[in-house]
Amino acid sequence: MPTYTDVAVPRAAWRMLGLGVAAQAAGTFLVSTPVYLIPLLHERDGLSLSRAGTLAAAPTFGMVLTLVAWGALADRFGERWVIAGGLGLTAVAALVAAPVDDLVLLGVLLALGGAASASTNAASGRVVVGWFPARRRGLAMGVRQVSQPLGVAVAAVVVPPLAARHGTGAPLLLAGAGLLVLAVACALGVRNPPRAARAETTTTPNPYRRDGFLWRVHAVSLLLVVPQFTLSTFGLVWLTVGLGWDPTVAGVLVGAAQFVGAVGRIAVGALSDHVGSRVRVLRWVAVAGVLALLVLALAGATHVPLLTGVVLVLATTISVADNGLAFTSVAEAAGSRWSGRALGVQNTGQFLAASAVGPGIGALVPLVGFGGAVAVVALAPLAALPLVPRRDAHA
């Protein structure tokens, strides 16, 4: 087997990776836009937090409903037109929603936009796996996973001031324009992976019936997403309310943690290429997650704010490190004829688990405190450990 440094990567693969990252980041920007409209809708327009939160959840609800369907279309027709067509539909939904004032209609349009944006989740990962050789896929998928925090970060910076100055429709107009440009770019620049074209002449059995590998990786990812969303949802609240940090300083720290976490995804993906195993590194991440969460709980109990902040960055970095590994492992095990659907199932499970984190941990914190809740959450990666497969699987 060639070593990690001996593997050549086709030049076209890097173009596919760049377009895939841009496409999913743009979709994430739209999905995140209503989240950063909540303060404006609540304080200026008097919308209750409950109703504003429901509106913010509409795009994610739409995504959950269509992830597997978009993956099936990518398996059947290829990635190029699924990505480009999905971006085009997302742009239309954003542009139509921009001038809408009725909250019910706006929620429906945002849900449709989220449903369309799900096209990039499965298809962009599929095109990256198809173009990159096995010993470079971990790195490539790590880079691809940066698209989500990138889209969230851009939305966090752009949406609040833009909406405050020009109204809530302005960020949607911006999103729609950007999505249209990317739809054209992907239609012109994305090419379906060569191995997908060859695979169309063969009949591939359902990998879910072959063994339990895919189901185990899905279950591991579902458990490991619990600490990720716990820290991203309640980390800022813990620092400001629980430890008395200045909100601006706390926001900078949480943003820095997201940036470090994105770099960590790339590093862990490259490590899996170097050692030649996704699941081995995935097991290391689960172990590190248990330890980091327990240390974070202890740091919080010391009531030393600086120590807690440093450990929070470390724990956040570890909590997101598994994403690229699991996606790469799922795509490799499913094969080119099934990877779109398998990645759709992977995303669906993670989004469903993430949706339970807010109310679940929110109810737990008043009972045991922030530190106690983090200690309880450490049970999730602990439970994931025996589920991690012993060795990698390939179609």
C-alpha positions in Angstrom: 0.0 0.0 0.0 1.4 3.5 -0.9 2.3 5.7 2.0 0.4 8.8 3.0 2.8 11.1 1.2 3.1 9.0 -2.0 -0.5 9.3 -3.0 -1.2 11.8 -5.8 -4.4 13.7 -5.9 -6.0 14.7 -9.2 -6.0 18.5 -9.7 -9.7 18.4 -10.4 -10.3 16.9 -6.9 -9.2 20.2 -5.3 -11.7 22.1 -7.5 -14.5 19.7 -6.4 -13.5 20.2 -2.7 -13.5 24.0 -3.0 -16.9 24.0 -4.7 -18.3 21.5 -2.2 -17.1 23.6 0.7 -18.5 26.8 -0.8 -21.9 25.1 -1.6 -22.5 23.7 1.8 -21.2 26.9 3.5 -23.8 28.9 1.5 -26.6 26.5 2.4 -25.5 26.7 6.1 -25.6 30.5 5.9 -29.3 30.4 4.9 -30.1 27.8 7.5 -28.4 29.9 10.2 -29.9 33.2 9.2 -33.1 33.0 11.2 -31.1 32.0 14.3 -29.3 35.4 14.2 -32.6 37.2 13.5 -34.0 36.1 16.9 -32.7 39.1 19.0 -34.1 41.6 16.4 -37.4 39.8 16.1 -37.7 39.6 19.9 -36.5 43.0 20.9 -37.7 45.2 18.0 -40.8 43.4 16.8 -41.9 41.9 20.2 -41.9 38.3 18.9 -41.8 35.8 21.8 -38.7 33.7 22.1 -40.8 30.6 21.6 -42.2 31.8 18.3 -38.8 33.2 17.2 -37.2 29.9 18.1 -39.8 27.9 16.1 -39.1 30.1 13.1 -35.3 29.6 13.5 -35.9 25.8 13.6 -37.9 25.8 10.3 -34.9 25.3 7.9 -33.5 22.5 10.0 -36.9 20.8 10.0 -36.9 21.0 6.2 -33.4 19.5 6.0 -34.3 16.5 8.2 -37.2 15.6 5.9 -35.2 15.5 2.6 -31.6 14.5 3.4 -32.1 10.8 2.5 -34.1 11.7 -0.6 -31.3 14.1 -1.9 -28.8 11.3 -1.2 -30.8 8.9 -3.3 -31.0 11.3 -6.2 -27.2 11.8 -6.0 -26.8 8.0 -6.1 -29.1 7.7 -9.1 -28.2 10.8 -11.2 -24.8 11.9 -9.9 -23.6 14.9 -7.8 -23.4 17.7 -10.3 -27.0 18.4 -11.0 -28.1 17.5 -7.4 -25.8 20.1 -6.0 -26.4 22.8 -8.6 -30.2 22.2 -8.7 -30.5 22.1 -4.9 -28.6 25.4 -4.7 -30.8 26.9 -7.3 -34.0 25.9 -5.4 -32.5 27.2 -2.2 -31.8 30.5 -3.8 -35.4 30.8 -5.1 -36.8 30.0 -1.6 -34.5 32.7 0.0 -35.4 35.3 -2.6 -39.2 34.6 -2.4 -39.0 34.7 1.5 -37.1 38.0 1.7 -40.1 40.4 1.3 -42.5 38.2 3.3 -43.9 39.6 6.6 -46.3 36.9 7.5 -44.5 34.6 10.0 -46.3 31.4 9.0 -45.6 31.9 5.3 -42.0 32.9 6.1 -41.6 29.7 8.2 -42.9 27.6 5.3 -40.5 29.2 2.9 -37.6 28.8 5.2 -38.4 25.2 5.7 -38.5 24.8 1.9 -35.1 26.5 1.7 -33.7 24.2 4.3 -35.2 21.2 2.4 -33.5 22.3 -0.8 -30.2 23.1 0.9 -29.9 19.5 2.2 -28.9 18.6 -1.4 -25.3 19.8 -0.6 -24.9 17.8 2.6 -25.0 14.3 1.0 -23.9 15.2 -2.5 -20.9 17.4 -1.7 -19.5 14.7 0.7 -20.1 12.1 -2.0 -18.2 14.0 -4.7 -15.3 14.6 -2.4 -15.0 10.9 -1.5 -15.3 10.0 -5.1 -12.6 12.3 -6.4 -10.0 11.8 -3.6 -7.9 8.6 -3.2 -8.4 6.6 0.0 -5.2 7.8 1.7 -6.2 11.5 1.2 -9.9 11.3 1.9 -9.7 11.9 5.6 -7.9 15.2 5.0 -10.3 16.2 2.2 -13.4 15.4 4.3 -11.9 17.2 7.3 -11.6 20.3 5.0 -15.1 19.7 3.7 -16.5 19.6 7.3 -15.2 23.2 7.8 -18.0 24.4 5.6 -20.6 24.2 8.4 -18.7 26.3 11.0 -17.7 28.7 8.2 -21.3 29.2 7.2 -22.4 29.7 10.8 -19.5 32.1 11.4 -20.3 34.3 8.4 -24.0 34.4 9.4 -23.1 35.4 12.9 -21.0 38.3 11.6 -23.2 39.4 8.7 -26.8 38.8 9.6 -27.3 40.9 12.8 -25.9 44.3 11.5 -27.4 43.8 8.0 -30.8 43.0 9.4 -30.7 45.9 11.9 -29.8 48.4 9.2 -31.9 47.1 6.2 -34.5 44.8 7.7 -34.9 41.1 8.2 -35.3 40.5 4.4 -31.8 41.8 3.6 -29.8 38.7 4.8 -32.2 36.5 2.8 -31.6 38.6 -0.3 -27.9 38.3 0.2 -28.2 34.5 0.7 -30.3 34.1 -2.4 -27.9 36.1 -4.6 -24.9 34.1 -3.3 -26.7 30.8 -3.8 -27.6 31.7 -7.4 -23.9 32.4 -8.2 -22.8 29.2 -6.6 -25.5 27.2 -8.4 -24.1 28.4 -11.7 -20.5 27.8 -10.6 -21.3 24.2 -9.5 -23.2 23.5 -12.7 -20.2 24.5 -14.7 -17.4 23.3 -12.4 -18.6 20.1 -10.7 -17.9 16.8 -12.4 -19.2 13.5 -11.2 -16.4 11.2 -9.9 -15.1 8.7 -12.4 -15.7 5.7 -10.1 -19.4 6.7 -9.9 -19.7 6.4 -13.6 -18.1 3.0 -13.7 -20.2 1.7 -10.8 -23.4 2.5 -12.7 -22.8 -0.6 -14.9 -22.8 -2.9 -11.8 -25.3 -4.0 -9.3 -24.3 -3.2 -5.8 -26.0 -5.0 -2.9 -27.5 -3.0 0.0 -24.6 -2.3 2.4 -27.0 -2.1 5.3 -27.8 -5.8 4.8 -24.2 -6.8 4.5 -23.3 -6.4 8.2 -23.8 -3.9 11.0 -20.9 -1.6 10.2 -22.9 1.3 8.9 -25.5 1.1 11.7 -22.8 1.1 14.3 -21.1 4.2 12.8 -24.4 6.0 12.7 -25.1 5.2 16.3 -21.6 6.3 17.3 -22.1 9.6 15.5 -25.5 10.1 17.1 -24.0 9.8 20.5 -20.9 11.9 19.8 -23.1 14.8 18.5 -24.6 15.2 22.0 -21.5 16.8 23.6 -20.9 18.8 20.4 -24.3 20.5 20.5 -24.3 20.7 24.3 -21.1 22.8 24.3 -22.1 24.9 21.2 -25.6 25.6 22.7 -24.8 26.2 26.3 -21.1 27.1 26.4 -21.8 30.8 26.0 -24.5 30.7 28.6 -22.3 28.9 31.1 -19.5 31.4 30.7 -21.8 34.5 31.1 -24.5 33.3 33.5 -22.6 30.6 35.4 -19.2 32.2 35.6 -19.9 35.9 35.2 -17.8 36.5 32.0 -18.3 39.6 30.0 -20.6 38.7 27.1 -18.2 40.1 24.5 -15.2 38.3 25.8 -17.3 35.1 26.2 -18.5 35.4 22.6 -14.9 35.8 21.3 -13.8 32.7 23.2 -16.8 30.6 21.8 -16.0 31.9 18.3 -12.3 31.0 18.8 -13.3 27.5 20.0 -15.3 27.0 16.7 -12.3 28.1 14.7 -9.9 25.8 16.6 -12.5 23.0 16.2 -12.6 23.5 12.4 -8.8 23.2 12.3 -9.0 20.1 14.5 -11.3 18.4 12.0 -8.7 18.8 9.3 -5.9 17.5 11.6 -7.9 14.4 12.7 -8.8 13.6 9.1 -5.2 13.8 8.1 -4.2 11.6 11.0 -6.7 8.9 9.9 -5.0 9.0 6.4 -1.6 8.7 8.0 -2.5 5.7 10.2 -4.6 4.1 7.5 -7.8 3.7 9.6 -10.9 5.9 10.3 -12.4 3.8 13.1 -9.1 3.6 15.1 -8.9 7.4 15.2 -12.6 7.6 15.9 -12.1 5.4 19.0 -9.3 7.8 20.1 -11.7 10.8 19.7 -14.4 9.1 21.8 -11.9 8.4 24.6 -10.6 11.9 24.4 -14.2 13.2 24.5 -14.9 11.4 27.8 -11.8 12.7 29.4 -12.2 16.3 28.2 -15.8 16.5 29.4 -14.9 15.2 32.8 -12.0 17.6 33.1 -14.3 20.4 32.0 -16.8 19.5 34.7 -14.1 19.5 37.3 -12.7 22.9 36.0 -16.2 24.4 36.3 -16.4 23.1 39.9 -13.2 25.0 40.8 -14.9 28.3 39.9 -11.7 29.5 38.1 -13.1 31.2 35.0 -9.9 31.2 33.0 -9.2 27.5 33.6 -12.8 26.7 32.6 -12.5 28.8 29.4 -9.3 27.0 28.3 -10.7 23.6 28.9 -13.9 24.6 27.1 -12.0 25.3 24.0 -10.2 22.0 24.2 -13.5 20.1 24.8 -15.2 21.9 22.0 -12.4 21.0 19.6 -12.6 17.3 20.5 -16.4 17.3 20.4 -16.4 18.1 16.7 -13.4 16.1 15.6 -15.4 12.9 14.8 -17.6 14.4 12.1 -15.2 14.1 9.1 -14.0 10.7 10.2 -17.5 9.3 10.5 -18.6 10.8 7.1 -15.6 9.4 5.3 -16.0 6.0 6.9 -19.7 5.8 6.0 -19.1 6.8 2.4 -16.3 4.3 2.0 -18.3 1.5 3.5 -21.4 2.3 1.5 -19.7 2.6 -1.9 -20.5 5.0 -4.8 -23.9 3.5 -5.5 -25.1 3.9 -1.9 -23.0 6.6 -0.3 -25.6 9.4 -1.0 -28.3 7.6 0.9 -25.9 6.5 3.6 -24.7 10.1 4.2 -28.3 11.2 4.2 -29.1 8.7 7.0 -25.9 9.9 8.8 -27.0 13.5 8.7 -30.6 12.8 9.6 -29.6 10.9 12.8 -27.2 13.7 13.8 -29.8 16.4 13.3 -32.4 14.5 15.2 -30.0 13.9 18.1 -29.0 17.6 18.0 -32.6 18.7 18.2 -33.1 16.9 21.5 -30.0 18.5 23.1 -31.5 21.9 23.7 -34.6 20.9 25.7 -32.9 17.9 27.3 -29.8 19.7 28.6 -31.9 22.8 29.3 -34.0 20.8 31.7 -31.0 19.1 33.2 -28.9 22.3 34.0 -31.4 23.7 36.7 -31.2 20.3 38.5 -27.4 19.6 38.5 -25.8 22.8 37.3 -23.7 23.4 34.2 -20.8 21.3 35.4 -23.0 18.5 36.5 -24.8 18.5 33.1 -21.4 18.3 31.3 -20.4 15.3 33.5 -23.7 13.6 32.5 -23.1 14.3 28.9 -19.7 12.5 29.2 -21.8 9.3 29.3 -22.6 9.7 25.6 -19.0 9.2 24.2 -18.5 6.6 26.9 -21.5 4.7 25.5 -20.2 5.1 22.0 -16.9 3.4 22.7 -18.1 -0.2 22.5 -20.1 0.6 19.4 -17.0 1.7 17.4 -16.3 -1.0 14.8 -13.0 -2.8 15.3 -11.8 -2.3 11.8 -12.7 -0.3 8.7 -15.1 -1.5 6.1 -15.0 -0.8 2.3 -17.5 -1.4 -0.4 
